[in-house]
């Protein structure tokens, strides 16, 4: 861990670069086109009529 004391600035530069690249990529993302593409996808039907939880409402003993 002694090398960490000498090269802390290098680790900071790498983390800063990752942060800046993440911000740049998020700015390129087009949320409107994603939502337009999503409108054509049909949702998965959910028809689970059976309840997995017990319906007994009696007080615990």
C-alpha positions, 0 to 999 in steps of 0.5 A: 500500500506504500505505492498508493501514497506515491501514486494517488494522483494517478488513481484520481486521474483515472477515476476522473477520466471514467467519470467524464467519459460516463457523462459524455456517453449519457449525453449521447443517449437519446431517450426520445428514440428509445421511448419511440422504439418501445411503443411498438413492443407489446407488453408481456401479459400477466394473467396469474389469477392464483394467489400464492399467499394464504387468504386466511385472515384468522389471528395468530395463536 
